[in-house]
Amino acid sequence: MGRVVVALGGNALLKRGEDMTATNQRKNAKVAAEALAPLCLEHETVITHGNGPQVGLLALQEIAYEGEDSPLDVLGAETEGMIGYMVEQELGNILPFEKPIATILTMVEVNPDDPAFKDPTKFIGKVYTEEEAKSEAAAKGWQVKPDGKYWRRVVASPLPQRIFQLRPIKWLLEKDAVVIAAGGGGIPTMYEPGKERHLIGVECVIDKDRASALLAKEIGADFFVVATDTDAVYLDWGKPGQRAIRSATPDALDAYTFPAGSMGPKVEAAQDFARVTGGRAIICALPDVPAAVRGEKGTTISVDAGNIVFG
């Protein structure tokens, strides 16, 4: 038995083009649970997940009502509870009754001096005309940028520095529980500058894969798995000569560039985990997770992988 952290992509709860209904999300949570249940029986398992569409919807709901908008840390906490509940319940319907499952609201510290705060790049919420966006920004203290022919709010995506709930997560794993944690990259927090040990929420979004990799390192995971909507990492993706990478060292992947908006952060998080821990990082499709942990599918990144292998 090993210790595994599985990071579910946003598509695990909402497929591209699907309406963001509770029915659709529950249906997809059931699919995710069916894929992960065998892993949970064989390994100590922590499940993390994305929350981009859900936070976006809550932000739109807040805008629809007059008064102060809920800050992103509060919206993040809401989605951690909602998504965790669905995944926890669907897993519980499959796993043996005696198998404990717990969702942990997870706060993650960011550095107030992170360069990301000086150049926010993460789009969130509804689209506006330029005039509307600048009016909203002036009224609410937002930063806005063009997104195609429209304008949207942008927030920073700083690097995760520390996960505050590590001890309860470890305690639960030691009691054979499946843990759902660090949803959406965790609830963004920082110590208020000039005040000793006064924790506050932050208007930012933490990358889910980087936070999941940090969690995997801190709890001593043997495997860090990024479950996405492709079956492997590809070179020349979408081109006639595309090639799936079956295994590679972190250094070997440095020779290639992956899209910043999709596979790039996943590969970087996997490289970081493999380099720091010597464990195995895996990128694969959600249904393939158990087989990928056995080395049968997906892309495996490890320091002892040898030459890059295509397949």
N, C-alpha and C positions, 0 to 999 in steps of 0.2 A: 504494500500500500504506500502511495506517495501523497504529497500535498500539492493540490492543483488550484490555480486561479484561472477562471474562465471569464473573459470579457466578451459579453454579448454585444454585437453591433446593434445600431438603431433598428435595423430591419428585423431583429428578433421579435419585436413587438408591433411593428408597423411596416408592412411591405411598401415598396415604392408605388405611389399612385393610389393606395388604399385610403378610404375615409378614416379620419381619426376618431373612431367610435370605440366605446368600451367593449362592444361585442367583438370587433376586429382585433383589438389588443389582447383580449382574453383568449381568442382563438389562437393567436400567435404565441402567447405565453404557454398554452398547452403544447404546441409543437416544440417549443424550446425545452419544456419540461420532459417531454418524451425523449428528446435527443440526449439530455444530460442525466437522466435518471440512472442509466447504467454506470456512468462515471461516478456519480455520488455514492453508489454502493461499493465501488472498488477503491475509492480514494477519499482523503480528506479534501473537501471541495468548498471553495469560495466562488460565488458567482457575482460578477459586476455587470453593469448594463449601461447603455446610452439612455439619454432622455431628451435629446434635442427637439423632436416634434412635440413632446408633451409640455416642455417648458414654453415653447413657442405658442402653443394653444392657450396655456394659462396666462401668458403675457397679453394675448389678444383679449381674453376674457376680462382681465383687469382694466384694459384700456376702455372697454365698453361701459364701465361704471365710473361715475365721477368720484373724485377723492384721490388719495395718495395711492400710487401703484405699489403692489407688493414688490420688494426688492428680490433680486435674483437668488440670493441665498435662501430666502423663504420659499420661493418657487421650486428651487432645487430640492429642498427638504420635502415639499409636498409630493413631488414626483418620485423621490426615493421611496416614500411610504406607499404610494399608489402602485408603482410597478413592482416593488418588493412583495406587496400583498398578492398580486396576481400570480407572480412566479412561485411564491411560497405555497399558495393554495393548490396550484396545478401540480407542483412537485409532490405535495402531500397526498394528492389523489392517486399517485402512482407508487411512491415509495412505501415500504412497510410502515405500519402505523407507529411502531416504536422508534422510527428514525426521526430525530428532532431536526427542525428547520427554523431558522431565525433570521429576520431582517434587521439590520443595524443601521440607523441613521448615522451617517459617517461625515464628520467634519474634517476638512483638509486645509492645512495652513498654506498660505501663499505669502510671498515676500512683497511688501509694499514698494520696494525699490526695483521690482522686476521690470525690465525694459518694455515688456508687453503693455504696461499701463500707459506708456508714452505714445504708443501707436496701436490702438485697438483695431483688430481685424475680424473679429467674430461677429457675423451678422445675426441679428435676432429680431423676432417680431415681424410686424406687418410692413408692407411696402408703401412708400409715399412718393408724391411728386417732390421735386427739389424744394419748392416753396413750403409745402406742408412739413417736410422733414426738418428744415431749418427752424420753422416755427415751433415744432415739438421740442427740438433740441434746446431752444432758448427758454421755453417754458419749464422744461423738466431737467435741464442740466445734462442732457444726453450728448453723445458724439454721434454724428451721422456721416455716412459716406455713400457714394453712388454704387449701386448693385445692378449692373446692366443699364437699362433705361430708367430704372427707378432709384429711389434712395431708401436706405434702411438705417436703423440704429446699429451701432457697432460697440462691442465691449471687448475688454482685454481677455486674453487666454494665457495667464501666467503659468509657470511650471509649478507643480505640486512640491511642497517642501516636507510636510509631515502629516501623518494620518493620526488623528487623536484617539480613535477607538481601537487601536491595535490590541490592547490587553483584553478587552471583552471578546474580540474576534478570535484571539488565540485560545482563550478559555473555552469558548464554544466549540472550536475545533477539537480541543482535547477531550471534550465530552461527546465526540462523534456527531456533532451537529453539522448540517449543511448551512453555510452562512451566505446571506445575500447582503452585499456591502458596497460602499463607494459608488453608488449609482450616479450616473451622469458626471463622473469625475470627482464626486464628493461635494459637500456643501462648502462653498468657498469662504474662508475665514482668515483673519489676520489679527495680530495683537496691535491694538490702536497705538500709533506712534505717540510717544511722550507719556504713555500710561503703562505701568507695570502690570503685566499679566491680565489685561483687560481685553477679552476676545470680542471681536465684532464681525458681522457679516460683510461681504464684499460684493460689489456689483461687477462680477466677472464670470467667466465660464472656464472650468478646468478641463483639459483634454482627458477624455475617459480612458484612453489606452495608456497614456503616461501615468495617470493616477493608479490604474490597475497594475502596471508594471512596478510602481513604487510599493504598492501593497504586497505584491508577490515577493519582492525582495525582502521586505520588512518581516514577513511571517515565515521566511525560509521555505518558500514553495520550491518543489522540484520541477514543476512544469508551469509555464505561463502560456495560456492559450488565448489567441484572439480569434473569435468566431465571427466570420463576416459572410458576405454574400457571394464570394468566389471560393473555388476549391483549393486555391494556392496563390502564391505570389508569382506574378508573371513579368517577364521582360517583354517589351514591345507590345503591351496589352492592347488589344483591339486591332492589331495589324496582322496581315497574313502570316508573318513569321513569328507570332507570339510563342513564347516558351515558358512552361511552368517550372519553377524552381522547386526541387524536392528537398534539397538540403544544402546548407551553406554555413560558413563561419560568419560571424558578425563583420570581420574585416573584409571578407570577400564581397559583401553587399555594399561596402563603401564605394566600390567602383561604379555603382549604378545609381540613377536618380529615379525616385518614385513620386507620383503626384502628391503635392502638399495637401490637397483637399480630400484625399481618400486613403491610398495605401501608404503614403509617406510616414505619417505619425505612427502607424501600426508597425512598420518595419523598424523605425527608430526605437520604439518602445521595446520591441523584441530583441533588437541588438543590445540595448542597454541591460536588459535582464540577463541575457546570456553572458555578456562580458563580466558583469559584476558578480554573479552567483555561480557561474559554471553550469547552471541548469539548462534545461531545454525550453526554448520558446517556439511556439507553433502557431502558424496562421493557416486557417482552414475554413471550410464551410461548416455551418452549425450542425447539420446531420452527421458530419464526419468526425466530430470531436472525439468520441471514444476510440475510433480507429486511428485517428491522428496521434493521440497520446501513446498508442501502441507502436507508432512509427510507420503505419501502413498508408496514411493519406496526408494531404496538406504539405506545407513547407515547414521544415524543421530547421531552426537556427541554433547552433551550439558551437562552442569553442573547439570541440573535437570532431567536427563534421568532415574535416578534410577538404578536398577540392569541391567546388560548387558542382552540384549534380542536377541535371535537368531531366524531366520525365513527362 
